[in-house]
Amino acid sequence: MKRLTHKQIAVAAGGVGIVIAGIFAFITRPALLAYSGGLAMFDGRFGTYSLDDARELLVALGSEGINYYMFVQLPLDMIFPLAYGLALGLAIVHLQRKVPHKPGRVRAVLRSVIYAAPWLAAVIDYWENWLILRMLNAGAEGITKALVDEASRTTTYKWVFVAIAIFGLIVSALRYASSGRDRSDRGA
């Protein structure tokens, strides 16, 4: 049996991620926004949220919206971090392997951060999903400030590492494109 390459896995995972992102964008998020009266979901917020914000969302979602979040959105969101983690992580590795690296401690640390960011984002996303599930199960009256604070911080950390990963992919692609031009210039 033929072994898949990093590039093939990255492309396949990227395809799965794009399909799930499409389902989020066109099916599950609009449905959740309809249940919530337009309030943003926990994992879609780029800033922090408070205990009052969490209670407001849970009340607005109602039991039907909470069930939809738990049994439609979250199961898809258990596949999505793996898909984007593999796609971004392996794409970065593939591109970085193709370009020469200059020596230096700072450069090595920055490369390590870029390599780690997609995997950290995915792991943190799974933790965020677990915390969201706990909040959904607890309901508006059962959630605690400690739980909401942890979930809110976790969402922020996820977005920071997603941003670093996307930035890392862009930098890697630009370096790859630039190194190809350098090679073609030398060959001419």
N, C-alpha and C positions, 0 to 999 in steps of 0.2 A: 504494500500500500504506500502510495506516495505521500510524503510529508508536506504539510502546508508551510509556506514561507511566512515570515512576519508581515510582509506586504499583503499577502492574500488574506491573512487573518484580520489585519487592520481594515482592509477594504470591506470584508464581510461584516465585521463588527460595526463599521461606519454605516453600512447599509441598514443593518438592524436598528442602529441608533437613529438614523434619519426617519425610518418608518415609525418608530415609537415617538419621536419628536413630532412627527406629523399627526399621529393619533392624539398626542397631548394638545397640540395647537388647534386642531380642528374638531375634536370630539370631546375629550375628557375635560379640558380646561373650560371651554364654553359651558359645558353642562354644570361643572362645579361653580362657575361664576353665576349661572342662573339660580342654582340652589342658594348661593350666599348673597344674592342681591348685589353682585359686583365686587365683593370683598376678595382681595388676593388670598390665595392659598398659602399655607405656612412655607412650603418649600419654594414658592415662586417669589418670595419677598427678598429684595436686595438689601434692605435695612433690617434693623432689629424690630422685634415686636414685644409687646408687654403682655402681662397677665390679662389685662382688660381687653386688649386686641384679640387675644386667643379666645377668650370667653365670647366676645362679640361674634367672631367667626363661627364658633361652634354652635351658638344659638341660631345664627342666621342659616347655617347649613341644615339644621334640623336633623331628625333621625334618617330621613331619606338621603340627604346630602352626605351625612357622615358615612352611611352604608356605601354610597357610591365611591366616596374617597377611599374607604377601607378595602372594598372588594373589586373596584375597577382601576382606580388611579394607582394605588400603592402596589398592586401586583405587577403592573407595567413598570412602575418605578423601581421594582426589584431587578428587572432585566436591564433597564436603561444605564445605570452606573457601570455595569460590566461592559456594555456595548461601547459607551463613550470612553471608558478607561482604556480598553483594548485599542480602540481606534486611534485615540490621541497618543497614547503611550507608545504603541508600536510604530505609528507614523513618525513620531519624533525620533525614535531609535533608528528607524530606517534612514531618515534624512540625515541625522547626525553622523551615521556611519559613512556616509558618502562624502563628507567634507573634511578637510584637514583641520586639526585643532592646534591652536597656539598654546604653548606651555604657560603655566602660571596658576597659582593657588586660587585667585579670585575667579578666573575663567573656569577652573575645574569645579568650584563650588556652584557657580551659576549653572553650569551644565548639569550638575547633580540635582539642583532644584528643578530645572526644566524636565529632567528625566522623571523625577519623583512626583511632580505636580498632578499628572493625570490619575496616578494610582491613589494618591492621597485624597484627591477630590472624590473618587469613586468610593473609597472606604468611608470617608466622612459622610457621603450621601447615604450609604447604608445605615450608618448610625442615626442620621437625621430621620430616615424612614421609620426606624424603630421608635424614636422619640415621638414622631407624629402619630404613629399607631397607638402609643401609650396615651397621648392627649385625646385622640378620637375615642378610645375606650373609656377614658375617665369622664369625658363630657364636660360641659361648661362649669358645672358645680364641683366636679371632682378633681380638676387640674390644680396643680400647685404652682406657686411662683418659681420654685426651684426647677421643676420640670420645664416650664415655659422658657425660663432664662437659659437653660441648657440647650433646648431645641433652637431657640433664637440664635444663640452663639454658634451652634453647629451649622445652621443655615448660612450664616455669614462666612464661616471658615470654608464651607463648601464652595461658595461663590468666589472667594479669594483664590482658591486653588484651581477652580475651573478657569478663571481669568488668566492665571499664570500659565496654565497648560495651553490655552489658546494662544497666548502671547508666545510661548515657547514653540508652538507649531509654526506660527507665522515667521518667527526669527529663523527657525530651522529651514523652512521652505525658502526664505530669502537667501540664506547662506548657501543652500544647495543650488539655487538658481544662479547665484553669483559665481560660485565655484565652477559651474559648467561653462559660463562665459569666459572665465579665466583660462580654462583648459582649451576652449576653442580658439581663443586669441593666441595662445602659445603655439597651437598646432598650425596656424595659418602662416 
